[in-house]
Amino acid sequence: MTTPKFILELREKVGQDLLWLSGITAVVLDDREQVLLVRRADDGRWSLPAGILEPGEQPAVAIVREVFEETAVHAVVDRLVSIESLPPSTYPNGDQVQYLDLCFRLHPTGGEARVNDDESVEVGWFPLTDHPTLTPREQTCLRNARSDNPLPIYTTS
């Protein structure tokens, strides 16, 4: 897994203390109502494409970049699905993080789904009725992305 340079530079200063980072998650749905998933290289589980905003990067631009970097699929943002603060977590190396995650719904415009970087070992399109198990949070992102509500969902408590 490639850690962005700006995070490595921050870690030199703060060690393994908690970092507050902006995360982005993609729900890419094609016209056949299939979802694009990646099988992560670090833990082997299937997940929605996701990443971290680079300093100064616009979130919608970043999620399109992440989808392409991970899957070789060109996509366009349809809408912001949700904004949520995720609980703090610790990576196996001891680094502590907490993400403010922005989930976007996208549709593909080209490219062929394939592994396109070292973060994934498999990439594929899956029917919404028969896809690998996702985390409860990812299932919520998928459900919210399919909703007819055009407004982003956010937690008020």
PyMOL CGO cylinders between C-alpha atoms (Angstrom):
from pymol import cmd
from pymol.cgo import CYLINDER

trace = [
    CYLINDER, 0.00, 0.00, 0.00, 1.42, 3.33, -1.01, 0.3, 1, 1, 1, 1, 1, 1,
    CYLINDER, 1.42, 3.33, -1.01, 1.21, 6.01, 1.67, 0.3, 1, 1, 1, 1, 1, 1,
    CYLINDER, 1.21, 6.01, 1.67, 0.93, 9.52, 0.24, 0.3, 1, 1, 1, 1, 1, 1,
    CYLINDER, 0.93, 9.52, 0.24, 4.08, 11.59, 0.65, 0.3, 1, 1, 1, 1, 1, 1,
    CYLINDER, 4.08, 11.59, 0.65, 2.34, 14.29, 2.69, 0.3, 1, 1, 1, 1, 1, 1,
    CYLINDER, 2.34, 14.29, 2.69, 1.30, 11.69, 5.28, 0.3, 1, 1, 1, 1, 1, 1,
    CYLINDER, 1.30, 11.69, 5.28, 4.84, 10.32, 5.52, 0.3, 1, 1, 1, 1, 1, 1,
    CYLINDER, 4.84, 10.32, 5.52, 6.07, 13.88, 6.11, 0.3, 1, 1, 1, 1, 1, 1,
    CYLINDER, 6.07, 13.88, 6.11, 3.43, 14.44, 8.80, 0.3, 1, 1, 1, 1, 1, 1,
    CYLINDER, 3.43, 14.44, 8.80, 4.33, 11.15, 10.47, 0.3, 1, 1, 1, 1, 1, 1,
    CYLINDER, 4.33, 11.15, 10.47, 7.95, 12.34, 10.76, 0.3, 1, 1, 1, 1, 1, 1,
    CYLINDER, 7.95, 12.34, 10.76, 6.63, 15.17, 12.94, 0.3, 1, 1, 1, 1, 1, 1,
    CYLINDER, 6.63, 15.17, 12.94, 3.78, 13.57, 14.89, 0.3, 1, 1, 1, 1, 1, 1,
    CYLINDER, 3.78, 13.57, 14.89, 4.89, 9.94, 15.01, 0.3, 1, 1, 1, 1, 1, 1,
    CYLINDER, 4.89, 9.94, 15.01, 1.97, 7.56, 15.40, 0.3, 1, 1, 1, 1, 1, 1,
    CYLINDER, 1.97, 7.56, 15.40, -0.36, 10.11, 17.05, 0.3, 1, 1, 1, 1, 1, 1,
    CYLINDER, -0.36, 10.11, 17.05, -3.87, 10.49, 15.71, 0.3, 1, 1, 1, 1, 1, 1,
    CYLINDER, -3.87, 10.49, 15.71, -4.08, 12.16, 12.29, 0.3, 1, 1, 1, 1, 1, 1,
    CYLINDER, -4.08, 12.16, 12.29, -7.36, 13.69, 11.08, 0.3, 1, 1, 1, 1, 1, 1,
    CYLINDER, -7.36, 13.69, 11.08, -7.59, 12.96, 7.35, 0.3, 1, 1, 1, 1, 1, 1,
    CYLINDER, -7.59, 12.96, 7.35, -10.11, 13.51, 4.57, 0.3, 1, 1, 1, 1, 1, 1,
    CYLINDER, -10.11, 13.51, 4.57, -11.18, 10.24, 3.00, 0.3, 1, 1, 1, 1, 1, 1,
    CYLINDER, -11.18, 10.24, 3.00, -13.23, 9.60, -0.12, 0.3, 1, 1, 1, 1, 1, 1,
    CYLINDER, -13.23, 9.60, -0.12, -15.33, 6.57, -1.07, 0.3, 1, 1, 1, 1, 1, 1,
    CYLINDER, -15.33, 6.57, -1.07, -16.80, 5.69, -4.48, 0.3, 1, 1, 1, 1, 1, 1,
    CYLINDER, -16.80, 5.69, -4.48, -19.99, 3.85, -5.32, 0.3, 1, 1, 1, 1, 1, 1,
    CYLINDER, -19.99, 3.85, -5.32, -19.61, 3.31, -9.07, 0.3, 1, 1, 1, 1, 1, 1,
    CYLINDER, -19.61, 3.31, -9.07, -22.81, 1.94, -10.63, 0.3, 1, 1, 1, 1, 1, 1,
    CYLINDER, -22.81, 1.94, -10.63, -23.10, 1.02, -14.29, 0.3, 1, 1, 1, 1, 1, 1,
    CYLINDER, -23.10, 1.02, -14.29, -26.25, 1.07, -16.44, 0.3, 1, 1, 1, 1, 1, 1,
    CYLINDER, -26.25, 1.07, -16.44, -26.89, -2.62, -15.62, 0.3, 1, 1, 1, 1, 1, 1,
    CYLINDER, -26.89, -2.62, -15.62, -27.00, -1.78, -11.88, 0.3, 1, 1, 1, 1, 1, 1,
    CYLINDER, -27.00, -1.78, -11.88, -23.69, -3.46, -11.15, 0.3, 1, 1, 1, 1, 1, 1,
    CYLINDER, -23.69, -3.46, -11.15, -21.28, -2.08, -8.58, 0.3, 1, 1, 1, 1, 1, 1,
    CYLINDER, -21.28, -2.08, -8.58, -17.51, -1.76, -9.08, 0.3, 1, 1, 1, 1, 1, 1,
    CYLINDER, -17.51, -1.76, -9.08, -15.49, -3.37, -6.27, 0.3, 1, 1, 1, 1, 1, 1,
    CYLINDER, -15.49, -3.37, -6.27, -11.82, -3.89, -5.48, 0.3, 1, 1, 1, 1, 1, 1,
    CYLINDER, -11.82, -3.89, -5.48, -10.23, -6.69, -3.51, 0.3, 1, 1, 1, 1, 1, 1,
    CYLINDER, -10.23, -6.69, -3.51, -7.72, -5.02, -1.21, 0.3, 1, 1, 1, 1, 1, 1,
    CYLINDER, -7.72, -5.02, -1.21, -4.10, -6.16, -1.21, 0.3, 1, 1, 1, 1, 1, 1,
    CYLINDER, -4.10, -6.16, -1.21, -3.60, -5.42, 2.50, 0.3, 1, 1, 1, 1, 1, 1,
    CYLINDER, -3.60, -5.42, 2.50, -6.38, -7.54, 4.01, 0.3, 1, 1, 1, 1, 1, 1,
    CYLINDER, -6.38, -7.54, 4.01, -7.91, -9.45, 1.08, 0.3, 1, 1, 1, 1, 1, 1,
    CYLINDER, -7.91, -9.45, 1.08, -11.44, -8.15, 1.56, 0.3, 1, 1, 1, 1, 1, 1,
    CYLINDER, -11.44, -8.15, 1.56, -13.66, -6.74, -1.17, 0.3, 1, 1, 1, 1, 1, 1,
    CYLINDER, -13.66, -6.74, -1.17, -14.49, -3.04, -0.81, 0.3, 1, 1, 1, 1, 1, 1,
    CYLINDER, -14.49, -3.04, -0.81, -15.68, 0.07, -2.55, 0.3, 1, 1, 1, 1, 1, 1,
    CYLINDER, -15.68, 0.07, -2.55, -12.84, 2.06, -4.16, 0.3, 1, 1, 1, 1, 1, 1,
    CYLINDER, -12.84, 2.06, -4.16, -11.57, 4.63, -1.68, 0.3, 1, 1, 1, 1, 1, 1,
    CYLINDER, -11.57, 4.63, -1.68, -8.66, 6.91, -0.92, 0.3, 1, 1, 1, 1, 1, 1,
    CYLINDER, -8.66, 6.91, -0.92, -7.33, 10.03, 0.73, 0.3, 1, 1, 1, 1, 1, 1,
    CYLINDER, -7.33, 10.03, 0.73, -7.51, 13.62, -0.48, 0.3, 1, 1, 1, 1, 1, 1,
    CYLINDER, -7.51, 13.62, -0.48, -4.16, 15.15, -1.35, 0.3, 1, 1, 1, 1, 1, 1,
    CYLINDER, -4.16, 15.15, -1.35, -3.55, 18.66, 0.05, 0.3, 1, 1, 1, 1, 1, 1,
    CYLINDER, -3.55, 18.66, 0.05, -5.46, 21.23, -2.02, 0.3, 1, 1, 1, 1, 1, 1,
    CYLINDER, -5.46, 21.23, -2.02, -7.25, 18.58, -4.10, 0.3, 1, 1, 1, 1, 1, 1,
    CYLINDER, -7.25, 18.58, -4.10, -10.97, 18.95, -4.75, 0.3, 1, 1, 1, 1, 1, 1,
    CYLINDER, -10.97, 18.95, -4.75, -12.97, 15.94, -3.46, 0.3, 1, 1, 1, 1, 1, 1,
    CYLINDER, -12.97, 15.94, -3.46, -14.87, 15.25, -6.72, 0.3, 1, 1, 1, 1, 1, 1,
    CYLINDER, -14.87, 15.25, -6.72, -11.64, 15.39, -8.70, 0.3, 1, 1, 1, 1, 1, 1,
    CYLINDER, -11.64, 15.39, -8.70, -9.93, 13.12, -6.15, 0.3, 1, 1, 1, 1, 1, 1,
    CYLINDER, -9.93, 13.12, -6.15, -12.58, 10.40, -6.27, 0.3, 1, 1, 1, 1, 1, 1,
    CYLINDER, -12.58, 10.40, -6.27, -12.43, 10.24, -10.08, 0.3, 1, 1, 1, 1, 1, 1,
    CYLINDER, -12.43, 10.24, -10.08, -8.62, 9.96, -9.78, 0.3, 1, 1, 1, 1, 1, 1,
    CYLINDER, -8.62, 9.96, -9.78, -8.85, 7.23, -7.14, 0.3, 1, 1, 1, 1, 1, 1,
    CYLINDER, -8.85, 7.23, -7.14, -11.34, 5.16, -9.15, 0.3, 1, 1, 1, 1, 1, 1,
    CYLINDER, -11.34, 5.16, -9.15, -9.08, 5.30, -12.21, 0.3, 1, 1, 1, 1, 1, 1,
    CYLINDER, -9.08, 5.30, -12.21, -5.88, 4.63, -10.24, 0.3, 1, 1, 1, 1, 1, 1,
    CYLINDER, -5.88, 4.63, -10.24, -7.36, 1.55, -8.58, 0.3, 1, 1, 1, 1, 1, 1,
    CYLINDER, -7.36, 1.55, -8.58, -9.54, 0.12, -11.36, 0.3, 1, 1, 1, 1, 1, 1,
    CYLINDER, -9.54, 0.12, -11.36, -8.60, 1.70, -14.77, 0.3, 1, 1, 1, 1, 1, 1,
    CYLINDER, -8.60, 1.70, -14.77, -12.26, 2.73, -15.08, 0.3, 1, 1, 1, 1, 1, 1,
    CYLINDER, -12.26, 2.73, -15.08, -12.99, 6.30, -16.17, 0.3, 1, 1, 1, 1, 1, 1,
    CYLINDER, -12.99, 6.30, -16.17, -15.95, 7.68, -14.22, 0.3, 1, 1, 1, 1, 1, 1,
    CYLINDER, -15.95, 7.68, -14.22, -17.95, 10.84, -13.66, 0.3, 1, 1, 1, 1, 1, 1,
    CYLINDER, -17.95, 10.84, -13.66, -19.42, 12.00, -10.35, 0.3, 1, 1, 1, 1, 1, 1,
    CYLINDER, -19.42, 12.00, -10.35, -23.22, 11.96, -10.21, 0.3, 1, 1, 1, 1, 1, 1,
    CYLINDER, -23.22, 11.96, -10.21, -23.59, 13.33, -6.69, 0.3, 1, 1, 1, 1, 1, 1,
    CYLINDER, -23.59, 13.33, -6.69, -22.29, 13.51, -3.16, 0.3, 1, 1, 1, 1, 1, 1,
    CYLINDER, -22.29, 13.51, -3.16, -23.97, 10.70, -1.20, 0.3, 1, 1, 1, 1, 1, 1,
    CYLINDER, -23.97, 10.70, -1.20, -22.87, 11.26, 2.38, 0.3, 1, 1, 1, 1, 1, 1,
    CYLINDER, -22.87, 11.26, 2.38, -20.49, 13.03, 4.73, 0.3, 1, 1, 1, 1, 1, 1,
    CYLINDER, -20.49, 13.03, 4.73, -19.51, 11.29, 7.95, 0.3, 1, 1, 1, 1, 1, 1,
    CYLINDER, -19.51, 11.29, 7.95, -16.85, 11.23, 10.60, 0.3, 1, 1, 1, 1, 1, 1,
    CYLINDER, -16.85, 11.23, 10.60, -15.57, 7.68, 10.98, 0.3, 1, 1, 1, 1, 1, 1,
    CYLINDER, -15.57, 7.68, 10.98, -14.38, 6.34, 14.32, 0.3, 1, 1, 1, 1, 1, 1,
    CYLINDER, -14.38, 6.34, 14.32, -10.65, 6.48, 15.11, 0.3, 1, 1, 1, 1, 1, 1,
    CYLINDER, -10.65, 6.48, 15.11, -8.67, 3.42, 14.03, 0.3, 1, 1, 1, 1, 1, 1,
    CYLINDER, -8.67, 3.42, 14.03, -5.15, 2.11, 14.27, 0.3, 1, 1, 1, 1, 1, 1,
    CYLINDER, -5.15, 2.11, 14.27, -3.20, 0.51, 11.44, 0.3, 1, 1, 1, 1, 1, 1,
    CYLINDER, -3.20, 0.51, 11.44, -1.15, -2.65, 12.13, 0.3, 1, 1, 1, 1, 1, 1,
    CYLINDER, -1.15, -2.65, 12.13, 2.04, -0.52, 12.31, 0.3, 1, 1, 1, 1, 1, 1,
    CYLINDER, 2.04, -0.52, 12.31, 0.52, 1.55, 15.15, 0.3, 1, 1, 1, 1, 1, 1,
    CYLINDER, 0.52, 1.55, 15.15, -0.35, 4.68, 13.15, 0.3, 1, 1, 1, 1, 1, 1,
    CYLINDER, -0.35, 4.68, 13.15, -3.60, 6.22, 14.42, 0.3, 1, 1, 1, 1, 1, 1,
    CYLINDER, -3.60, 6.22, 14.42, -6.08, 7.87, 12.05, 0.3, 1, 1, 1, 1, 1, 1,
    CYLINDER, -6.08, 7.87, 12.05, -9.58, 9.26, 11.92, 0.3, 1, 1, 1, 1, 1, 1,
    CYLINDER, -9.58, 9.26, 11.92, -11.30, 10.07, 8.64, 0.3, 1, 1, 1, 1, 1, 1,
    CYLINDER, -11.30, 10.07, 8.64, -13.90, 12.57, 7.58, 0.3, 1, 1, 1, 1, 1, 1,
    CYLINDER, -13.90, 12.57, 7.58, -15.29, 10.54, 4.67, 0.3, 1, 1, 1, 1, 1, 1,
    CYLINDER, -15.29, 10.54, 4.67, -17.11, 11.88, 1.64, 0.3, 1, 1, 1, 1, 1, 1,
    CYLINDER, -17.11, 11.88, 1.64, -18.95, 9.19, -0.30, 0.3, 1, 1, 1, 1, 1, 1,
    CYLINDER, -18.95, 9.19, -0.30, -19.78, 9.85, -3.96, 0.3, 1, 1, 1, 1, 1, 1,
    CYLINDER, -19.78, 9.85, -3.96, -21.97, 8.08, -6.51, 0.3, 1, 1, 1, 1, 1, 1,
    CYLINDER, -21.97, 8.08, -6.51, -20.34, 7.82, -9.96, 0.3, 1, 1, 1, 1, 1, 1,
    CYLINDER, -20.34, 7.82, -9.96, -21.07, 6.21, -13.30, 0.3, 1, 1, 1, 1, 1, 1,
    CYLINDER, -21.07, 6.21, -13.30, -18.47, 4.75, -15.67, 0.3, 1, 1, 1, 1, 1, 1,
    CYLINDER, -18.47, 4.75, -15.67, -17.65, 6.45, -18.96, 0.3, 1, 1, 1, 1, 1, 1,
    CYLINDER, -17.65, 6.45, -18.96, -14.93, 4.16, -20.26, 0.3, 1, 1, 1, 1, 1, 1,
    CYLINDER, -14.93, 4.16, -20.26, -12.03, 1.89, -19.49, 0.3, 1, 1, 1, 1, 1, 1,
    CYLINDER, -12.03, 1.89, -19.49, -11.96, -1.79, -18.68, 0.3, 1, 1, 1, 1, 1, 1,
    CYLINDER, -11.96, -1.79, -18.68, -12.10, -2.82, -15.02, 0.3, 1, 1, 1, 1, 1, 1,
    CYLINDER, -12.10, -2.82, -15.02, -8.77, -4.31, -13.98, 0.3, 1, 1, 1, 1, 1, 1,
    CYLINDER, -8.77, -4.31, -13.98, -6.15, -4.07, -11.26, 0.3, 1, 1, 1, 1, 1, 1,
    CYLINDER, -6.15, -4.07, -11.26, -4.37, -0.79, -11.96, 0.3, 1, 1, 1, 1, 1, 1,
    CYLINDER, -4.37, -0.79, -11.96, -2.10, -0.32, -8.92, 0.3, 1, 1, 1, 1, 1, 1,
    CYLINDER, -2.10, -0.32, -8.92, -0.59, -2.17, -5.97, 0.3, 1, 1, 1, 1, 1, 1,
    CYLINDER, -0.59, -2.17, -5.97, -3.53, -1.48, -3.64, 0.3, 1, 1, 1, 1, 1, 1,
    CYLINDER, -3.53, -1.48, -3.64, -5.76, -4.18, -5.14, 0.3, 1, 1, 1, 1, 1, 1,
    CYLINDER, -5.76, -4.18, -5.14, -5.39, -7.81, -6.18, 0.3, 1, 1, 1, 1, 1, 1,
    CYLINDER, -5.39, -7.81, -6.18, -8.72, -8.07, -8.02, 0.3, 1, 1, 1, 1, 1, 1,
    CYLINDER, -8.72, -8.07, -8.02, -11.26, -5.66, -9.52, 0.3, 1, 1, 1, 1, 1, 1,
    CYLINDER, -11.26, -5.66, -9.52, -14.69, -6.45, -10.85, 0.3, 1, 1, 1, 1, 1, 1,
    CYLINDER, -14.69, -6.45, -10.85, -18.29, -5.52, -11.53, 0.3, 1, 1, 1, 1, 1, 1,
    CYLINDER, -18.29, -5.52, -11.53, -20.88, -7.28, -9.38, 0.3, 1, 1, 1, 1, 1, 1,
    CYLINDER, -20.88, -7.28, -9.38, -24.68, -7.42, -9.53, 0.3, 1, 1, 1, 1, 1, 1,
    CYLINDER, -24.68, -7.42, -9.53, -26.31, -5.54, -6.67, 0.3, 1, 1, 1, 1, 1, 1,
    CYLINDER, -26.31, -5.54, -6.67, -28.11, -8.76, -5.74, 0.3, 1, 1, 1, 1, 1, 1,
    CYLINDER, -28.11, -8.76, -5.74, -24.96, -10.92, -5.68, 0.3, 1, 1, 1, 1, 1, 1,
    CYLINDER, -24.96, -10.92, -5.68, -21.76, -9.18, -4.62, 0.3, 1, 1, 1, 1, 1, 1,
    CYLINDER, -21.76, -9.18, -4.62, -19.07, -10.04, -2.06, 0.3, 1, 1, 1, 1, 1, 1,
    CYLINDER, -19.07, -10.04, -2.06, -19.67, -9.10, 1.56, 0.3, 1, 1, 1, 1, 1, 1,
    CYLINDER, -19.67, -9.10, 1.56, -18.97, -5.45, 2.33, 0.3, 1, 1, 1, 1, 1, 1,
    CYLINDER, -18.97, -5.45, 2.33, -18.55, -3.80, 5.73, 0.3, 1, 1, 1, 1, 1, 1,
    CYLINDER, -18.55, -3.80, 5.73, -21.74, -2.42, 7.29, 0.3, 1, 1, 1, 1, 1, 1,
    CYLINDER, -21.74, -2.42, 7.29, -20.55, 1.12, 6.51, 0.3, 1, 1, 1, 1, 1, 1,
    CYLINDER, -20.55, 1.12, 6.51, -19.95, 0.24, 2.84, 0.3, 1, 1, 1, 1, 1, 1,
    CYLINDER, -19.95, 0.24, 2.84, -23.37, -1.43, 2.66, 0.3, 1, 1, 1, 1, 1, 1,
    CYLINDER, -23.37, -1.43, 2.66, -24.86, 1.82, 3.97, 0.3, 1, 1, 1, 1, 1, 1,
    CYLINDER, -24.86, 1.82, 3.97, -22.92, 3.83, 1.35, 0.3, 1, 1, 1, 1, 1, 1,
    CYLINDER, -22.92, 3.83, 1.35, -24.22, 1.51, -1.38, 0.3, 1, 1, 1, 1, 1, 1,
    CYLINDER, -24.22, 1.51, -1.38, -27.81, 1.71, -0.12, 0.3, 1, 1, 1, 1, 1, 1,
    CYLINDER, -27.81, 1.71, -0.12, -27.65, 5.52, 0.18, 0.3, 1, 1, 1, 1, 1, 1,
    CYLINDER, -27.65, 5.52, 0.18, -26.10, 5.85, -3.30, 0.3, 1, 1, 1, 1, 1, 1,
    CYLINDER, -26.10, 5.85, -3.30, -29.06, 3.96, -4.76, 0.3, 1, 1, 1, 1, 1, 1,
    CYLINDER, -29.06, 3.96, -4.76, -31.57, 6.18, -2.98, 0.3, 1, 1, 1, 1, 1, 1,
    CYLINDER, -31.57, 6.18, -2.98, -33.69, 8.64, -4.95, 0.3, 1, 1, 1, 1, 1, 1,
    CYLINDER, -33.69, 8.64, -4.95, -32.84, 11.34, -2.40, 0.3, 1, 1, 1, 1, 1, 1,
    CYLINDER, -32.84, 11.34, -2.40, -30.48, 13.75, -4.21, 0.3, 1, 1, 1, 1, 1, 1,
    CYLINDER, -30.48, 13.75, -4.21, -29.29, 15.38, -0.95, 0.3, 1, 1, 1, 1, 1, 1,
    CYLINDER, -29.29, 15.38, -0.95, -26.20, 14.19, 0.92, 0.3, 1, 1, 1, 1, 1, 1,
    CYLINDER, -26.20, 14.19, 0.92, -26.80, 12.29, 4.13, 0.3, 1, 1, 1, 1, 1, 1,
    CYLINDER, -26.80, 12.29, 4.13, -25.06, 13.47, 7.27, 0.3, 1, 1, 1, 1, 1, 1,
    CYLINDER, -25.06, 13.47, 7.27, -25.25, 12.59, 10.93, 0.3, 1, 1, 1, 1, 1, 1,
    CYLINDER, -25.25, 12.59, 10.93, -26.67, 15.18, 13.29, 0.3, 1, 1, 1, 1, 1, 1,
    CYLINDER, -26.67, 15.18, 13.29, -25.89, 13.47, 16.60, 0.3, 1, 1, 1, 1, 1, 1,
]
cmd.load_cgo(trace, "trace")
